[in-house]
Amino acid sequence: MEKKIIIMKEDIKNFILLNIIGDDDYIAIKNNSKLISKKIQKKDNKNDQLVIDLFKFINENNFELNRDISILVNIGPGSFSSIRISLSVARGISIVKGSRVFGYKKQDLEVFTPKNVDRLIKKKLFENKLIKPVYLS
């Protein structure tokens, strides 16, 4: 029997958000009530730079990775490679730090604002099964 995880608003307080789908890419962190984002520059090796940019951003903002941090990943639609890389980075962090990984669809967070992220959390629009990301073909 499969166990279903229900996400409550209180469960996602501090998080890393990866919006790397090949279009208008950015990363964000929320630490307590402070939400900070950074646009990722378009470059040929963008996917190679994601880990470097993410950890540099985390260190600059004194953000501590631990098991209480959730990782929110845009699962598409978008670029196959970009989504695959961001899911791999999120999964790697979750394995090492014990963090939880959740996905959201692009249409559920069209415009990145603190209010819209809170709406995602309140409406429980996250998925904890990330096996079937949505790709643009």
Buried (B, 14 or more C-beta within 10 A) or exposed (E): EEEEEEBEEEBBBBBBBBBBBBEEBBBBBBBEEEBEBBEBEEEEEBBEBBBEBBBEBBEEEEBEBEEBBBBBBBBBBBBBEBBBBBBBBBBEBBEEBEBBBBBBBBEBBEEBEEEEBBEBBEEEBBBEEBEEBBBBE
